Amino acid sequence: MQSIVAFAAPPQQAVELVELAATAVDAFVRCDGCEGARFLRCLDEPERYLLITTWARVGDYRRAMSSPEVKLASYPLLLRCLDEPSAFAEVLRAEPGGPVQRHGTDLAEPDRTGPPSPY
């Protein structure tokens, strides 16, 4: 499971944003189930950034985001995030020279026993 959080910052705020990200990344990688964290700057639009964290399971991510240590460390950064979806489960993966692999998620399937949606 990956969390991908987008940010936008003008050049005069870039150094501060990167420092806030360093504090948050350090807190994330100390959590159980965190498989890594990266903070990236967009090459095409240098004022855009992404915080990408990878988690073994959705529950690990949710427990980390609920912990007081992570809240204190990441809150100043996450206040600046863009309002976009951020949690993604891997569906397909391929490595060079290998086959495309399909993955399920650790989320429950939607309940389809009710009446059909009018939409």
PyMOL commands that set and color helices and strands:
alter all, ss='L'
color gray80, all
select helices_A, chain A and resi 11-29+58-66+68-78
alter helices_A, ss='H'
color red, helices_A
select strands_A, chain A and resi 2-8+34-41+48-55+87-88+92-93+101-102
alter strands_A, ss='S'
color yellow, strands_A
deselect
rebuild
show_as cartoon
